[in-house]
């Protein structure tokens, strides 16, 4: 799947992201152990270098060094919608996304290695936006220096298979 243009960042203080064109080339595979993986190649306009991602959907915690966020712990899985407790992250999914499970990625600052603590939970899949089927990523971000959570919604145009 290829997706283009983060068109809508509703409720986001990071609205400057809409100044850039973001292209995601996503592929879902299953490894020999039966674990699903999402491979994401990203391209951002303006020559911004963004690394590719491989997200095994096994729920295992993995620590990594992120150029922007520092030491990060991440885990990803596919879960039934009723296991998602944040109401913002549950809305507007298509029936097939709900039936197949919603991809949930949790990321947080490594407590021993970062000065500030934060946590982000993202849900991703196909959603209905203005009556159209679109690839959507919803996020809730919380931090030790911020009282209220930050909610974002990224909506992508689907360009077809890779």
N, C-alpha and C positions, 0 to 999 in steps of 0.2 A: 504494500500500500504506500502511496506517496501522498503526503498532505502538504498544503501550502498555505501560507499567510495566517498568522494568528490574527484574526479579524476583530475579535471582541474580547476585551480584557475587563469585563464588567466588575466594578467594585474594587479595582486593583490600584494600589498606590504605585505600581510599577508600570504605569501607562506608557512610559517611554519605550517599552517593548514594542508597541504598535508602530514605532518609527522604523522598525526593521522587518524585513521579510524573513520568515522562518520556514524552512522546508524540512520536513521529517520524512525519511524513507524508513518505513517500519516493516518488519518481517517477523512472523510468529513461527517458531519451530518447536519440535519436541526432540529432546536428546535421547540417547540410548537407554537412560534410566527412566524415561517416561515423564521427565520434567519439562514443562513448557517454558520457553524463553521468548522474550520480546527483544529483538535487535533494533536499535534506533540509530540511524545515521542522521545527523543534524547539519544543516547548512544555514548560516545566518548572513544576510547581506552586509556589505560594508567590510568584508574581509575578516570578520570576527571568527576566531578559531574556537570551535566547540567540539569536544571529544564525543565519539560514538559511545553508545551504552549497550550493555547486554544485561537484561534483567531476568534472571531465573525466577520463575513464579513459584518458589518453594517455601517462602516464608522465613528463610534463614537470614540471620543478620550478617552483613558484610561491611567491614570497615574499609574506607578508601580516603584518599587525599583528593579534595576538590579544589581547583584553582581559585574558585570564588568563595566557597564556604569553609575551606579548611578541612580538618578531619571530620568526616561524616560517617555515620552508621546508617545503612539502608537495608530494607527488606521489602520484598514484593510478593504478592500472591493474588490469586483470583478467588473472590469470595461471593457468597450469596448476599443479596442486597440487605437482608435482615441482620447481617452481622456488622453492618456499618452503622455506627451510633451517631455520627454527625449528620443532621438532617440536610445541611447544605450539600454534602457530598453524595446524597442519594437522589437528587431530583433530575427529572427530564431524560432518563435513559430509555432507549428503545427496548421493546419487548425481547428481542434476541440478545441484547447485552445483558438484561436481567436474567434471562434463561440460562445463558452460558457462563454467568458470573462476571462480576465487575473487577477490573484490575485495580488493586490498591497498592500504592507504594508509600511506605513511611520512611522518612529521612529525619535525622536529628544530629545535632552537634555532639561529637564525642566528648563526654563529660570530663574526662581527664586531660584533654588536649586543647580545649577551646576556652577562651575567656568568657564568652557569652553563650548562653544555652538557648536553643531554639528547636522547634519541631515542625515538620510539614507533613501533612497527609494528603495524598493525591488519589483521585479516582479517575479512571479513564475508560473510554469505550465510545460507542456510538450513542448520540443523543438526538433529541428533536429540538431544533432551534428555528423559530419562525416557521414551523411546519415542515422543515427540511431535515433529512438525515445528515448529520455532520459528526466528524470526530471531535470529541470534547474531552478536555482535561479540567477537572475541578480541583482546587487546592484550598486547604485551610492551614494557615501559618500562625504559630504562636511563638513568643519569645519572652525571655526573662525581663526585657526592658519595655515590653509592650503589654498594656492591660487587656485590650480586646484582640480577638483573632482577626487576621486579614484573610478575606476570601477572594479567590480569583477564579475566573472562568476563561479558558482559552478555547476558541472555536476555530477549527481548521477546515479549509476546502479540500475535498477529496479529489485527487487527480487521476486515480486509477491504479491498476497494478504496476509493480516495479518491472 
